[in-house]
Amino acid sequence: MDRFTEEQTKAHLLITNAEYRDLSDRHHEYDEQLVALEAKDRLTYDEQMEEQRLKKLKLQTKDKMQAILSQHLLAAV
């Protein structure tokens, strides 16, 4: 798969697919929250647990986005 074509498909999905767009927004929110936590010198226990939770959610969201992308790419073949 050509990387340029994959990026074009992602851009297309962001415009045309509400589920993909929602997942992308959530992925970005999780990333921003993680950056804020990682900027701290030390994390409390609760912050460490939140960091783990956010990382899992971010990965699950990315996996769902990839599944939509793969399905869309396969349908185009």
QUIRAKA-V637768 format. One record per backbone hydrogen bond with DSSP energy under -0.5 kcal/mol. CO is the residue of the C=O (numbers start at 0). NH is the residue of the N-H. Records with the same first field share a line. If there is no record, write none. Layout:
CO: NH / NH
This chain:
1: 5
2: 6
3: 7
4: 8
5: 9
6: 10
7: 11
8: 12
9: 13
10: 14
11: 15
12: 16
15: 17
16: 20
17: 21
18: 22
19: 23
20: 24
21: 25
22: 26
23: 27
24: 28
25: 29
26: 30
27: 31
28: 32
29: 33
30: 34
31: 35
32: 36
33: 37
34: 38
36: 39
43: 47
44: 48
45: 49
46: 50
47: 51
48: 52
49: 53
50: 54
51: 55
52: 56
53: 57
54: 58
55: 59
56: 60
57: 61
58: 62
59: 63
60: 64
61: 65
62: 66
63: 67
64: 68
65: 69
66: 70
67: 71
68: 72
69: 73
70: 74
71: 75
72: 76
73: 76
